[in-house]
Amino acid sequence: MRFGYYPGCSLHSTAVEYSESFEAICPKLDIELVEVPKWICCGSTPAHSVSHKLSVALPAKIMLNASDNGLKSVLVPCASCFQRLKTAQYELCNNESLKNEMQELFERKIEYNIDIIHPLALFKSEEIEMRLKELKKKSLRGLKIACYYGCLLTRPPKIMNFDECENPVFMDNLLKLLDAETVRWNYKTICCGASLSLTRTDLVLKMVDDILSDAKTSGANCISVACPLCHSNLDTRQAEVEEKYDRKYNLPVFYFSQLVGLSLGISPQELGLNRHLVDTYPLLSEANLLD
């Protein structure tokens, strides 16, 4: 299977372990990634906060670059990038005036028929499931995982068309396939504060505390995410939360791709598991995933 690949800014910087782990598991699953040539930032939160036109133009340019290079489907791992590309595509398909503006801007006719896919959706296919079962070298038994989808992957539902809006299960089903236990909890789609981490750290610490508290109370010994911002807040802010609220969580935060990689026998170092602030190794050792 051949797909275009849009890593976005985060996977080349603060979330490099997400990129490394995803790129490590794809060849084993017969997934060929073709990075979108000359890709640019999608705009994330800043662009649509200051200019609606810019928030559409940036994703539009990414999709044009993909289309011009013969890519019909593009995998977008970052939840924020995924949401921005899907939103721009929806607006261009449903707003003729905006589409005309973009065609004037790029001085060409625009047809946005690129299939924008989050990698979690790939694992619904029977072909990938069979491949995972065949290649599985290690069981994730011993991990009790709170699957955290965050607020962007499924919302707004008419645009994202991804899983169940309030109770998504794609990540849960994937990790159960690898013998992990996923817990039932209340915060799987509640916002972590995202980029407010820099401007309103006080709010983010409260939101992260609520998420970690519910995960712990629900029996989780770790959290799995599919978003660089979610990982950053839950992992890098965890020590601050523990100090401020006088709690001890010690909940490692994994990208789902890292957990898949462990099950496929890829080394923790290759998956970037040594870079997390909340030490992942004690739990992985206890679950016999470091041998």
Sine and cosine of phi, psi and omega as CSV:
sin_phi,cos_phi,sin_psi,cos_psi,sin_omega,cos_omega
0.00,0.00,0.74,-0.68,-0.06,-1.00
-0.89,-0.45,0.79,-0.62,-0.01,-1.00
-0.72,-0.70,0.52,-0.85,0.25,-0.97
-0.94,0.35,0.40,-0.91,-0.06,-1.00
-0.70,-0.71,0.86,-0.50,0.06,-1.00
-0.92,-0.39,0.98,-0.19,-0.04,-1.00
-0.97,0.26,-0.50,0.87,-0.07,-1.00
0.95,0.31,0.12,-0.99,-0.12,-0.99
-0.91,0.42,-0.66,0.75,-0.11,-0.99
-0.89,0.45,-0.66,0.75,-0.07,-1.00
-0.95,0.30,-0.17,0.99,0.11,-0.99
-0.98,-0.22,0.12,0.99,-0.04,-1.00
-0.62,-0.79,-0.99,-0.16,-0.12,-0.99
-0.92,0.39,-0.39,0.92,-0.03,-1.00
-0.90,-0.43,0.62,0.79,-0.06,-1.00
-0.87,0.49,-0.49,0.87,0.01,-1.00
-0.93,0.36,-0.42,0.91,0.11,-0.99
-0.92,0.40,-0.74,0.67,0.01,-1.00
-0.89,0.45,-0.72,0.69,-0.02,-1.00
-0.87,0.50,-0.70,0.71,-0.06,-1.00
-0.95,0.33,-0.64,0.77,0.02,-1.00
-0.92,0.40,-0.68,0.73,0.01,-1.00
-0.93,0.37,-0.40,0.92,0.02,-1.00
-0.98,0.22,-0.57,0.82,-0.05,-1.00
-0.99,0.12,-0.44,0.90,-0.10,-0.99
-0.87,0.49,-0.74,0.68,-0.01,-1.00
-0.86,0.51,-0.57,0.82,0.00,-1.00
-0.92,0.39,-0.43,0.90,-0.01,-1.00
-0.99,-0.17,0.24,0.97,-0.01,-1.00
0.86,0.50,0.59,0.81,0.07,-1.00
-0.96,-0.29,0.87,-0.49,0.03,-1.00
-0.99,-0.12,0.81,-0.59,0.01,-1.00
-0.98,-0.22,0.76,-0.65,0.07,-1.00
-0.88,-0.48,0.97,-0.26,-0.05,-1.00
-0.89,0.46,0.74,-0.67,0.00,-1.00
-0.85,0.52,0.86,-0.52,-0.03,-1.00
-0.88,0.48,0.66,-0.75,0.08,-1.00
0.80,0.59,0.63,0.77,0.01,-1.00
-0.93,0.38,0.45,-0.89,-0.01,-1.00
-0.80,-0.60,0.11,-0.99,0.05,-1.00
-0.88,0.47,0.61,-0.80,0.00,-1.00
-0.98,0.19,-0.21,0.98,-0.04,-1.00
0.97,-0.23,-0.47,0.88,0.03,-1.00
0.69,0.72,-0.65,-0.76,0.00,-1.00
-0.96,0.28,-0.68,0.74,-0.10,-1.00
-0.85,0.53,-0.68,0.74,-0.11,-0.99
-0.89,0.46,-0.77,0.64,-0.06,-1.00
-0.97,0.24,-0.15,0.99,0.09,-1.00
-0.98,0.19,-0.42,0.91,-0.08,-1.00
-0.91,-0.42,-0.42,0.91,-0.05,-1.00
-0.42,-0.91,0.91,-0.42,0.03,-1.00
-0.90,0.44,-0.65,0.76,-0.01,-1.00
-0.89,0.46,-0.69,0.72,0.02,-1.00
-0.90,0.43,-0.61,0.79,-0.03,-1.00
-0.91,0.41,-0.37,0.93,0.07,-1.00
-1.00,-0.05,-0.61,0.79,-0.07,-1.00
-0.91,0.42,-0.63,0.77,-0.03,-1.00
-0.90,0.43,-0.79,0.61,0.08,-1.00
-0.88,0.47,-0.56,0.83,0.01,-1.00
-0.87,0.49,-0.67,0.74,0.01,-1.00
-0.90,0.43,-0.63,0.78,0.04,-1.00
-0.88,0.47,-0.72,0.70,-0.01,-1.00
-0.92,0.40,-0.59,0.81,0.06,-1.00
-0.89,0.45,-0.69,0.72,0.02,-1.00
-0.87,0.49,-0.65,0.76,0.02,-1.00
-0.90,0.43,-0.75,0.66,-0.04,-1.00
-0.89,0.46,-0.67,0.75,-0.02,-1.00
-0.90,0.43,-0.34,0.94,0.01,-1.00
-0.96,-0.27,0.35,0.94,0.12,-0.99
0.96,0.26,0.30,0.95,-0.01,-1.00
-1.00,-0.05,0.87,-0.50,-0.05,-1.00
-0.99,-0.11,-0.37,0.93,0.02,-1.00
-0.74,-0.68,0.67,-0.74,-0.02,-1.00
-0.78,-0.63,0.82,-0.57,0.07,-1.00
-1.00,0.09,0.74,-0.67,-0.05,-1.00
-0.78,-0.63,0.99,-0.11,-0.09,-1.00
-0.94,0.35,-0.59,0.81,-0.05,-1.00
-0.95,0.31,0.80,-0.60,-0.04,-1.00
-0.89,0.46,-0.60,0.80,0.01,-1.00
-0.93,0.37,-0.72,0.70,0.05,-1.00
-0.88,0.48,-0.70,0.72,0.00,-1.00
-0.84,0.54,-0.71,0.70,-0.01,-1.00
-0.92,0.40,-0.64,0.77,-0.02,-1.00
-0.93,0.36,-0.66,0.75,0.01,-1.00
-0.92,0.39,-0.68,0.73,0.01,-1.00
-0.90,0.44,-0.65,0.76,-0.02,-1.00
-0.92,0.40,-0.71,0.71,0.03,-1.00
-0.88,0.47,-0.67,0.74,0.01,-1.00
-0.88,0.47,-0.68,0.73,0.02,-1.00
-0.88,0.47,-0.72,0.69,-0.03,-1.00
-0.90,0.43,-0.64,0.77,0.00,-1.00
-0.92,0.38,-0.51,0.86,0.01,-1.00
-0.98,0.18,-0.31,0.95,-0.12,-0.99
-0.85,-0.52,0.06,1.00,0.00,-1.00
-0.73,-0.68,0.99,-0.11,-0.09,-1.00
-0.89,0.45,-0.61,0.79,0.00,-1.00
-0.89,0.45,-0.70,0.72,0.01,-1.00
-0.91,0.41,-0.65,0.76,0.03,-1.00
-0.88,0.48,-0.66,0.75,0.03,-1.00
-0.90,0.44,-0.63,0.78,0.06,-1.00
-0.87,0.50,-0.68,0.73,-0.01,-1.00
-0.92,0.39,-0.59,0.80,0.02,-1.00
-0.92,0.38,-0.57,0.82,0.08,-1.00
-0.93,0.37,-0.65,0.76,-0.02,-1.00
-0.89,0.46,-0.71,0.71,-0.05,-1.00
-1.00,-0.05,-0.04,1.00,0.04,-1.00
0.81,0.59,0.74,0.67,0.02,-1.00
-0.24,-0.97,0.31,-0.95,0.09,-1.00
-0.97,0.26,0.63,-0.77,-0.07,-1.00
-0.85,-0.52,0.80,-0.60,0.15,-0.99
-0.82,-0.57,0.89,-0.46,-0.07,-1.00
-0.98,-0.21,0.99,0.16,-0.01,-1.00
-0.94,-0.33,0.32,0.95,0.05,-1.00
-0.94,0.34,0.68,-0.74,0.07,-1.00
-1.00,0.04,0.93,-0.37,-0.01,-1.00
-1.00,-0.03,0.88,-0.47,-0.16,-0.99
-0.81,-0.59,0.74,-0.67,0.20,-0.98
-1.00,0.10,0.67,-0.74,-0.07,-1.00
-0.81,0.59,-0.52,0.86,0.01,-1.00
-0.85,0.53,-0.53,0.85,-0.01,-1.00
-0.93,0.37,-0.41,0.91,0.02,-1.00
-0.88,0.48,-0.58,0.82,-0.14,-0.99
-0.98,0.21,0.07,1.00,0.12,-0.99
-0.98,0.18,-0.36,0.93,-0.12,-0.99
-0.95,0.30,0.59,-0.81,0.01,-1.00
-0.89,0.46,-0.58,0.82,-0.02,-1.00
-0.88,0.47,-0.72,0.69,0.00,-1.00
-0.93,0.36,-0.64,0.77,0.03,-1.00
-0.87,0.50,-0.71,0.70,0.01,-1.00
-0.89,0.46,-0.65,0.76,0.00,-1.00
-0.90,0.44,-0.67,0.74,0.03,-1.00
-0.88,0.47,-0.68,0.74,0.00,-1.00
-0.90,0.43,-0.64,0.77,-0.01,-1.00
-0.93,0.37,-0.61,0.80,-0.12,-0.99
-1.00,-0.06,-0.17,0.99,-0.08,-1.00
-0.86,0.50,0.84,-0.54,0.01,-1.00
-0.95,-0.30,-0.44,0.90,-0.01,-1.00
-0.73,-0.68,0.63,-0.77,0.05,-1.00
-1.00,0.07,0.60,-0.80,0.07,-1.00
-1.00,0.00,0.25,0.97,0.05,-1.00
-0.86,0.51,0.72,-0.70,-0.07,-1.00
0.94,-0.33,-0.32,0.95,0.09,-1.00
-1.00,-0.06,0.82,-0.58,0.08,-1.00
-0.94,-0.34,0.98,-0.22,-0.28,-0.96
-0.96,-0.28,0.75,-0.66,0.22,-0.98
-1.00,-0.03,0.95,-0.32,0.00,-1.00
-0.98,0.18,0.91,-0.41,-0.08,-1.00
-0.95,-0.32,0.92,-0.40,-0.06,-1.00
-1.00,-0.05,-0.37,0.93,-0.04,-1.00
0.96,0.29,-0.13,-0.99,-0.17,-0.99
-1.00,-0.10,-0.19,0.98,-0.15,-0.99
-0.99,-0.13,-0.51,0.86,-0.13,-0.99
-0.88,0.47,-0.57,0.82,-0.13,-0.99
-0.93,-0.37,-0.04,1.00,-0.11,-0.99
-0.84,-0.54,0.59,-0.80,-0.16,0.99
-0.95,0.30,0.63,-0.78,-0.15,-0.99
-0.87,0.50,-0.57,0.82,-0.04,-1.00
-0.93,0.36,-0.34,0.94,0.03,-1.00
-1.00,-0.09,-0.73,0.68,-0.10,-1.00
-0.96,0.30,-0.64,0.77,0.00,-1.00
0.75,0.66,0.73,0.68,-0.08,-1.00
-0.78,-0.62,0.93,-0.36,0.09,-1.00
0.86,0.51,-0.20,-0.98,0.08,-1.00
-1.00,0.10,0.77,-0.64,-0.14,-0.99
-0.84,0.54,-0.78,0.62,-0.10,-1.00
-1.00,-0.02,-0.36,0.93,-0.02,-1.00
-0.66,-0.76,0.92,0.38,0.01,-1.00
-0.91,0.40,0.48,-0.88,-0.08,-1.00
-0.71,-0.70,-0.03,1.00,-0.07,-1.00
-0.82,0.57,-0.73,0.68,-0.03,-1.00
-0.93,0.36,-0.66,0.75,0.04,-1.00
-0.84,0.54,-0.76,0.66,-0.05,-1.00
-0.89,0.45,-0.63,0.78,0.02,-1.00
-0.88,0.47,-0.74,0.67,-0.08,-1.00
-0.96,0.27,-0.49,0.87,0.11,-0.99
-0.91,0.42,-0.58,0.81,0.04,-1.00
-0.86,0.51,-0.45,0.89,-0.02,-1.00
-0.99,-0.17,0.30,0.95,0.12,-0.99
0.99,0.16,0.13,0.99,0.07,-1.00
-0.97,0.26,0.39,-0.92,0.15,-0.99
-0.99,-0.16,0.78,-0.62,0.07,-1.00
-0.94,-0.33,0.72,-0.70,-0.10,-0.99
-1.00,0.03,0.42,-0.91,0.14,-0.99
-1.00,0.03,0.82,-0.58,-0.01,-1.00
-0.51,-0.86,0.07,-1.00,-0.21,-0.98
-0.98,-0.20,-0.16,0.99,-0.17,-0.98
-0.92,-0.40,0.36,0.93,-0.13,-0.99
-0.91,0.40,-0.39,0.92,0.02,-1.00
-0.84,-0.54,0.28,0.96,0.01,-1.00
-1.00,0.09,0.67,-0.74,-0.06,-1.00
-0.89,0.46,0.61,-0.79,0.04,-1.00
-1.00,-0.03,-0.10,0.99,-0.06,-1.00
0.96,-0.29,-0.33,0.94,0.06,-1.00
0.74,0.67,-0.77,-0.64,-0.11,-0.99
-0.97,0.26,-0.06,1.00,0.14,-0.99
-0.90,0.44,-0.18,0.98,0.04,-1.00
-0.82,0.58,-0.49,0.87,-0.03,-1.00
-1.00,-0.01,-0.55,0.83,-0.09,-1.00
-0.98,-0.20,-0.50,0.87,0.03,-1.00
-0.72,-0.70,0.91,0.41,-0.04,-1.00
-0.84,0.54,-0.55,0.83,0.00,-1.00
-0.87,0.50,-0.67,0.74,0.03,-1.00
-0.92,0.39,-0.68,0.73,-0.03,-1.00
-0.89,0.45,-0.66,0.75,0.01,-1.00
-0.87,0.49,-0.64,0.77,0.03,-1.00
-0.92,0.38,-0.69,0.73,-0.01,-1.00
-0.91,0.41,-0.66,0.75,0.02,-1.00
-0.92,0.40,-0.63,0.78,0.04,-1.00
-0.87,0.49,-0.68,0.73,0.03,-1.00
-0.87,0.50,-0.68,0.73,-0.02,-1.00
-0.92,0.40,-0.75,0.66,-0.02,-1.00
-0.90,0.44,-0.64,0.77,-0.02,-1.00
-0.89,0.46,-0.71,0.71,-0.02,-1.00
-0.93,0.37,-0.62,0.79,0.03,-1.00
-0.88,0.47,-0.72,0.69,-0.02,-1.00
-0.91,0.42,-0.71,0.71,0.00,-1.00
-0.89,0.46,-0.52,0.86,-0.02,-1.00
-0.99,0.15,-0.01,1.00,0.09,-1.00
0.99,-0.16,0.11,0.99,-0.02,-1.00
-0.96,0.28,0.58,-0.82,0.16,-0.99
-0.93,-0.37,0.08,1.00,0.09,-1.00
-0.23,-0.97,0.15,-0.99,-0.01,-1.00
-0.78,-0.63,0.60,-0.80,0.08,-1.00
-0.89,-0.45,0.69,-0.72,-0.05,-1.00
-0.76,-0.65,0.19,-0.98,0.05,-1.00
-0.69,-0.72,0.48,0.88,-0.07,-1.00
-0.56,-0.83,0.79,-0.61,0.01,-1.00
-0.86,0.51,-0.63,0.77,0.01,-1.00
-0.91,0.41,-0.67,0.74,0.04,-1.00
-0.88,0.47,-0.70,0.71,-0.01,-1.00
-0.89,0.46,-0.69,0.72,-0.02,-1.00
-0.86,0.50,-0.74,0.68,-0.03,-1.00
-0.93,0.38,-0.69,0.72,-0.07,-1.00
-0.96,0.27,-0.50,0.86,-0.01,-1.00
-1.00,0.00,-0.82,0.57,-0.12,-0.99
-0.97,0.25,-0.41,0.91,-0.01,-1.00
-1.00,-0.10,-0.02,1.00,-0.11,-0.99
-0.89,0.45,-0.67,0.74,0.00,-1.00
-0.90,0.44,-0.64,0.77,0.04,-1.00
-0.90,0.44,-0.66,0.75,0.02,-1.00
-0.88,0.47,-0.71,0.71,0.00,-1.00
-0.87,0.49,-0.64,0.76,-0.01,-1.00
-0.94,0.34,-0.70,0.71,-0.07,-1.00
-0.92,0.40,-0.66,0.76,-0.09,-1.00
-0.97,-0.22,0.13,0.99,0.05,-1.00
0.80,0.59,0.81,0.59,0.01,-1.00
-0.78,-0.63,0.20,-0.98,0.11,-0.99
-0.74,-0.67,0.95,-0.31,-0.01,-1.00
-0.99,-0.13,-0.81,0.58,-0.04,-1.00
0.76,0.65,0.80,0.61,0.00,-1.00
-0.96,-0.29,0.97,-0.25,0.08,-1.00
-0.86,0.51,0.60,-0.80,-0.02,-1.00
-0.89,-0.46,0.91,-0.41,-0.07,-1.00
-0.96,-0.29,0.51,-0.86,0.31,-0.95
-0.98,0.20,0.59,-0.80,0.00,-1.00
-0.83,0.55,-0.55,0.83,-0.02,-1.00
-0.92,0.40,-0.50,0.87,0.06,-1.00
-0.93,0.36,-0.63,0.78,0.01,-1.00
-0.93,0.36,-0.65,0.76,0.09,-1.00
-0.88,0.48,-0.68,0.73,0.00,-1.00
-0.88,0.48,-0.66,0.75,0.04,-1.00
-0.87,0.49,-0.69,0.72,-0.01,-1.00
-0.90,0.44,-0.51,0.86,0.01,-1.00
-0.99,0.11,-0.01,1.00,0.07,-1.00
1.00,0.01,0.23,0.97,0.03,-1.00
-0.98,0.20,0.61,-0.79,-0.10,-0.99
-0.93,0.37,0.52,-0.85,0.02,-1.00
-0.84,0.55,-0.60,0.80,-0.01,-1.00
-0.91,0.42,-0.67,0.74,0.00,-1.00
-0.91,0.42,-0.43,0.90,-0.01,-1.00
-1.00,-0.02,-0.04,1.00,0.03,-1.00
0.97,0.23,0.33,0.94,-0.07,-1.00
-0.96,0.29,-0.20,0.98,0.04,-1.00
-0.99,0.10,-0.07,1.00,-0.07,-1.00
-1.00,-0.09,-0.20,0.98,-0.09,-1.00
-0.95,0.32,0.51,-0.86,0.02,-1.00
-0.98,0.22,-0.63,0.77,0.14,-0.99
-0.99,0.12,0.91,-0.42,-0.12,-0.99
-0.84,0.55,0.86,-0.51,-0.01,-1.00
-1.00,0.06,-0.33,0.94,-0.20,-0.98
-0.93,0.36,-0.64,0.77,0.01,-1.00
-0.85,0.53,-0.70,0.71,0.02,-1.00
-0.92,0.40,-0.67,0.74,-0.01,-1.00
-0.91,0.42,-0.59,0.81,0.05,-1.00
-0.91,0.41,-0.68,0.73,0.03,-1.00
-0.88,0.48,-0.55,0.83,0.00,-1.00
-1.00,-0.01,0.17,0.99,0.01,-1.00
0.86,0.52,0.63,0.78,-0.01,-1.00
-0.96,-0.28,0.11,0.99,0.03,-1.00
-0.95,-0.30,-0.12,0.99,-0.06,-1.00
-0.95,0.31,0.00,0.00,0.00,0.00
